Amino acid sequence: MTTTKFILAGALVAASCAMAAAQQAQTQRVMGTIQAVNGPTLTVKTRDGEAKVNVIDKVAVFGVVKATTADIKPGSYVGVGAMPQPDGSQKAIRVMIFADVQRGTGEGHRPWVQPGSTMTNATVDTTVASVDGQVLMVKYKDGEKKVVIPPGLAIQAYVVGDKSELKPGASILIVSAAKKPDGTLEAARVNVGRGGVVPQ
């Protein structure tokens, strides 16, 4: 009986892992330049060729603009991609300032895409200048982190955008386009670069 329970438990874990993998495989990152717009369908030139993405009627559009450390203030909600340092701090390699309507998005601290890197989405508690760059203390629901932004690091900010920005020539990033059963892609959110900014 015990052996049977172990086998069933193992099967459930395997099934859960398979389902999680399948769910992950059902989304796709799309980054490139809009070539054409045909109704709800965007034709996007990507590094790997061409992608066609259908946007939903109430698609959320966010502009991506250049920002500086001066735009990061106590109370700002930020996303920081970083490399952990020996002293426990996080050395930023990417900083995004979220729009107020995005506050709380992905809150927390977790591994990021680059080997050994982390992503922290949190609220800025304090910010001070230092010889190493701008130093932030950020807080999230389960803790806090010290973040060092080195001089010269490119910083971007989200601003609420409009569907009219989805036009030929626009640089866009769709973080998670859903793959439909018929193979088409569908997006509920699109980030659009403004002023020559390429969303990342």
Sequence and secondary structure as in RCSB ss.txt:
>XXXX:A:sequence
MTTTKFILAGALVAASCAMAAAQQAQTQRVMGTIQAVNGPTLTVKTRDGEAKVNVIDKVAVFGVVKATTADIKPG
SYVGVGAMPQPDGSQKAIRVMIFADVQRGTGEGHRPWVQPGSTMTNATVDTTVASVDGQVLMVKYKDGEKKVVIP
PGLAIQAYVVGDKSELKPGASILIVSAAKKPDGTLEAARVNVGRGGVVPQ
>XXXX:A:secstr
 HHHHHHHHHHHHHHHHHHHHHHHHTEEEEEEEEEEEETTEEEEEETTEEEEEEEEEEEEEEEEEEE GGG  TT
 EEEEEEEE TTS EEEEEEEE  GGGTTTT EEEE SSTT EEEEEEEEEEEEETTEEEEEEEETTEEEEEEE 
TT  EEEEEE  GGG  TT EEEEEEEEE TTS EEEEEEEEE TT    
